Amino acid sequence: STLFEKELKVISINNSDVSDLDLTLMLQNNEKSITGFAGCNRFFGTYSIDGNAVAFSKVGATKIYCSDARISENEKLFFTYTLAFSIVYLVSNRKYSRNDI
C-alpha cells in the first residue's frame, strides 16, 4: 500500500482544521509500528490492519510541556480522537481526517 513508510499529515480533528499544525503519523510496515508528531510531543505504538481500518495498540508519547494553548488543546484532541480509538480509517490520498472515522 502507498500509505506505508510515508509521513501522513493530519488535516482535521473533530471537524476542526488543523492542517497548519504539522501533525503527522507514519505506519512502518515491517515492524507494524506507528510513529508521529502530535503538536508538542512525538508518539509511538503498534498497529494492525484489516481492510482500510487500522487498530492502534501499545501507544505511548513523550511528555514535553506545550506552552501554546491551541497546539496543546489540539494535541489532546489528537490523542483522544485518533490514537485512543481502537479503530480508525485510512484514506488513500495520504491525508487523515477525523471525519473519516
Buried (B, 14 or more C-beta within 10 A) or exposed (E): EEBEEEEBBBBBBBEEEBEEBEBBBBBEEEEEBBBBBBBBBEBEBBBEBEEEEBEBEEBEBEEEEBEEEEBBBBBBBBBEBBBEBEEBBBBEEEBBBBEEE
